[in-house]
Amino acid sequence: MSETTYVPTPQTPAGIVASLNGGAYVYLTPINGAVVQYNNVGALVATVGKAYDYFTPLTGATITLVYSNSVVNPAGTIAALTINLPAITSSTLQAGQKVSVSFSHVVTALTVATTDGSSIIGTAVTSAAVGTHFSYMYDSNSNAWYPV
């Protein structure tokens, strides 16, 4: 998905109308008078179009998260896996975004990393057991991922 400019237009009785490059429109209807706003069209598309990533990695693989929820489902125990958190240049990343990764099998040596200069606060996860998960939340003020 290419980068798209989001230009809000005034609220109408039918809802909020967002004009996108190329003349496309997204209509968001407020609920109970609350203002609904997406500053990032990629996040809107990700929310509506696909709810999670599904990975079937082999040992030694590197996977990069895009959506907020991910399932790691290798065929069996794997010795090593690297998971890159979403890049801050990604069209789907929002301040306050959370990512959660669930595992179906053991990952003996797990590396959780960033590729964009952001940091991970605290001790990153180093292994995964069957049925476990981890979650991080991105803070744009400190350009860091915090465990949640």
Contacts in CASP RR format, 6 or more apart in sequence:
PFRMAT RR
TARGET T0000
AUTHOR 0000-0000-0000
METHOD contacts of the structure
MODEL  1
MSETTYVPTPQTPAGIVASLNGGAYVYLTPINGAVVQYNNVGALVATVGK
AYDYFTPLTGATITLVYSNSVVNPAGTIAALTINLPAITSSTLQAGQKVS
VSFSHVVTALTVATTDGSSIIGTAVTSAAVGTHFSYMYDSNSNAWYPV
1 42 0 8 1.000
1 45 0 8 1.000
1 91 0 8 1.000
3 91 0 8 1.000
4 20 0 8 1.000
4 21 0 8 1.000
4 41 0 8 1.000
4 42 0 8 1.000
4 91 0 8 1.000
5 20 0 8 1.000
5 21 0 8 1.000
6 18 0 8 1.000
6 20 0 8 1.000
6 38 0 8 1.000
6 39 0 8 1.000
6 40 0 8 1.000
6 41 0 8 1.000
7 18 0 8 1.000
7 19 0 8 1.000
7 20 0 8 1.000
8 16 0 8 1.000
8 18 0 8 1.000
8 19 0 8 1.000
8 37 0 8 1.000
9 16 0 8 1.000
9 17 0 8 1.000
9 18 0 8 1.000
9 19 0 8 1.000
11 17 0 8 1.000
11 30 0 8 1.000
11 35 0 8 1.000
14 27 0 8 1.000
14 29 0 8 1.000
15 27 0 8 1.000
15 28 0 8 1.000
15 29 0 8 1.000
15 30 0 8 1.000
16 27 0 8 1.000
16 28 0 8 1.000
16 29 0 8 1.000
16 30 0 8 1.000
16 35 0 8 1.000
16 36 0 8 1.000
16 37 0 8 1.000
17 25 0 8 1.000
17 26 0 8 1.000
17 27 0 8 1.000
18 25 0 8 1.000
18 26 0 8 1.000
18 27 0 8 1.000
18 28 0 8 1.000
18 38 0 8 1.000
18 41 0 8 1.000
19 25 0 8 1.000
20 26 0 8 1.000
20 41 0 8 1.000
26 38 0 8 1.000
26 41 0 8 1.000
26 44 0 8 1.000
28 36 0 8 1.000
28 37 0 8 1.000
28 38 0 8 1.000
29 36 0 8 1.000
30 36 0 8 1.000
38 44 0 8 1.000
39 94 0 8 1.000
40 91 0 8 1.000
40 92 0 8 1.000
40 93 0 8 1.000
40 94 0 8 1.000
41 91 0 8 1.000
42 91 0 8 1.000
42 92 0 8 1.000
43 91 0 8 1.000
43 92 0 8 1.000
43 93 0 8 1.000
43 94 0 8 1.000
43 97 0 8 1.000
46 66 0 8 1.000
46 67 0 8 1.000
46 68 0 8 1.000
46 92 0 8 1.000
50 67 0 8 1.000
51 67 0 8 1.000
51 69 0 8 1.000
52 67 0 8 1.000
52 68 0 8 1.000
52 69 0 8 1.000
52 70 0 8 1.000
52 71 0 8 1.000
53 63 0 8 1.000
53 65 0 8 1.000
53 66 0 8 1.000
53 67 0 8 1.000
53 69 0 8 1.000
53 70 0 8 1.000
53 71 0 8 1.000
54 70 0 8 1.000
54 71 0 8 1.000
54 73 0 8 1.000
55 63 0 8 1.000
55 70 0 8 1.000
55 71 0 8 1.000
55 72 0 8 1.000
55 73 0 8 1.000
56 73 0 8 1.000
56 74 0 8 1.000
56 75 0 8 1.000
57 63 0 8 1.000
57 72 0 8 1.000
57 74 0 8 1.000
57 78 0 8 1.000
57 81 0 8 1.000
58 74 0 8 1.000
58 78 0 8 1.000
59 74 0 8 1.000
59 78 0 8 1.000
59 79 0 8 1.000
59 80 0 8 1.000
59 81 0 8 1.000
60 78 0 8 1.000
60 79 0 8 1.000
60 80 0 8 1.000
60 81 0 8 1.000
60 82 0 8 1.000
61 78 0 8 1.000
61 81 0 8 1.000
61 82 0 8 1.000
62 81 0 8 1.000
62 82 0 8 1.000
62 83 0 8 1.000
62 84 0 8 1.000
63 70 0 8 1.000
63 72 0 8 1.000
63 81 0 8 1.000
63 82 0 8 1.000
63 83 0 8 1.000
63 84 0 8 1.000
64 83 0 8 1.000
64 84 0 8 1.000
64 86 0 8 1.000
64 87 0 8 1.000
64 115 0 8 1.000
65 83 0 8 1.000
65 84 0 8 1.000
65 85 0 8 1.000
65 86 0 8 1.000
65 99 0 8 1.000
65 101 0 8 1.000
66 86 0 8 1.000
66 90 0 8 1.000
66 92 0 8 1.000
67 92 0 8 1.000
68 97 0 8 1.000
68 98 0 8 1.000
68 99 0 8 1.000
68 100 0 8 1.000
69 99 0 8 1.000
69 100 0 8 1.000
69 102 0 8 1.000
70 99 0 8 1.000
70 100 0 8 1.000
70 101 0 8 1.000
70 102 0 8 1.000
71 101 0 8 1.000
71 102 0 8 1.000
71 104 0 8 1.000
72 81 0 8 1.000
72 83 0 8 1.000
72 101 0 8 1.000
72 102 0 8 1.000
72 103 0 8 1.000
72 104 0 8 1.000
72 107 0 8 1.000
72 128 0 8 1.000
73 103 0 8 1.000
73 104 0 8 1.000
73 105 0 8 1.000
74 81 0 8 1.000
74 104 0 8 1.000
74 105 0 8 1.000
74 107 0 8 1.000
75 105 0 8 1.000
76 105 0 8 1.000
76 106 0 8 1.000
77 105 0 8 1.000
77 106 0 8 1.000
77 107 0 8 1.000
77 108 0 8 1.000
78 105 0 8 1.000
78 106 0 8 1.000
78 107 0 8 1.000
78 108 0 8 1.000
79 108 0 8 1.000
79 109 0 8 1.000
80 107 0 8 1.000
80 108 0 8 1.000
80 109 0 8 1.000
80 110 0 8 1.000
80 111 0 8 1.000
81 107 0 8 1.000
81 109 0 8 1.000
81 110 0 8 1.000
81 111 0 8 1.000
82 110 0 8 1.000
82 111 0 8 1.000
82 112 0 8 1.000
82 113 0 8 1.000
83 101 0 8 1.000
83 110 0 8 1.000
83 111 0 8 1.000
83 112 0 8 1.000
83 113 0 8 1.000
84 113 0 8 1.000
84 114 0 8 1.000
84 115 0 8 1.000
85 99 0 8 1.000
85 112 0 8 1.000
85 113 0 8 1.000
85 114 0 8 1.000
85 118 0 8 1.000
85 120 0 8 1.000
85 136 0 8 1.000
85 138 0 8 1.000
85 145 0 8 1.000
86 92 0 8 1.000
86 93 0 8 1.000
86 97 0 8 1.000
86 99 0 8 1.000
86 138 0 8 1.000
87 93 0 8 1.000
87 114 0 8 1.000
87 115 0 8 1.000
87 116 0 8 1.000
88 116 0 8 1.000
88 117 0 8 1.000
88 118 0 8 1.000
88 138 0 8 1.000
88 140 0 8 1.000
88 143 0 8 1.000
89 116 0 8 1.000
93 138 0 8 1.000
94 138 0 8 1.000
95 138 0 8 1.000
95 139 0 8 1.000
95 140 0 8 1.000
95 141 0 8 1.000
96 137 0 8 1.000
96 138 0 8 1.000
96 139 0 8 1.000
96 140 0 8 1.000
97 137 0 8 1.000
97 138 0 8 1.000
98 135 0 8 1.000
98 136 0 8 1.000
98 137 0 8 1.000
98 138 0 8 1.000
98 148 0 8 1.000
99 135 0 8 1.000
99 136 0 8 1.000
99 137 0 8 1.000
99 138 0 8 1.000
99 145 0 8 1.000
100 133 0 8 1.000
100 134 0 8 1.000
100 135 0 8 1.000
101 133 0 8 1.000
101 134 0 8 1.000
101 135 0 8 1.000
102 131 0 8 1.000
102 132 0 8 1.000
102 133 0 8 1.000
103 128 0 8 1.000
103 129 0 8 1.000
103 130 0 8 1.000
103 131 0 8 1.000
103 132 0 8 1.000
103 133 0 8 1.000
104 130 0 8 1.000
104 131 0 8 1.000
105 130 0 8 1.000
106 127 0 8 1.000
106 128 0 8 1.000
106 129 0 8 1.000
106 130 0 8 1.000
107 127 0 8 1.000
107 128 0 8 1.000
108 127 0 8 1.000
109 126 0 8 1.000
109 127 0 8 1.000
110 125 0 8 1.000
110 126 0 8 1.000
110 127 0 8 1.000
110 128 0 8 1.000
111 124 0 8 1.000
111 126 0 8 1.000
112 120 0 8 1.000
112 124 0 8 1.000
112 125 0 8 1.000
112 134 0 8 1.000
112 136 0 8 1.000
113 120 0 8 1.000
113 124 0 8 1.000
114 120 0 8 1.000
114 145 0 8 1.000
117 143 0 8 1.000
118 138 0 8 1.000
118 143 0 8 1.000
118 144 0 8 1.000
118 145 0 8 1.000
119 142 0 8 1.000
119 143 0 8 1.000
119 144 0 8 1.000
119 145 0 8 1.000
120 136 0 8 1.000
120 144 0 8 1.000
120 145 0 8 1.000
121 142 0 8 1.000
121 144 0 8 1.000
121 145 0 8 1.000
121 146 0 8 1.000
121 147 0 8 1.000
122 147 0 8 1.000
125 134 0 8 1.000
128 134 0 8 1.000
134 147 0 8 1.000
135 147 0 8 1.000
135 148 0 8 1.000
136 145 0 8 1.000
136 146 0 8 1.000
136 147 0 8 1.000
136 148 0 8 1.000
137 145 0 8 1.000
137 146 0 8 1.000
137 148 0 8 1.000
138 144 0 8 1.000
138 145 0 8 1.000
138 146 0 8 1.000
139 145 0 8 1.000
139 146 0 8 1.000
END
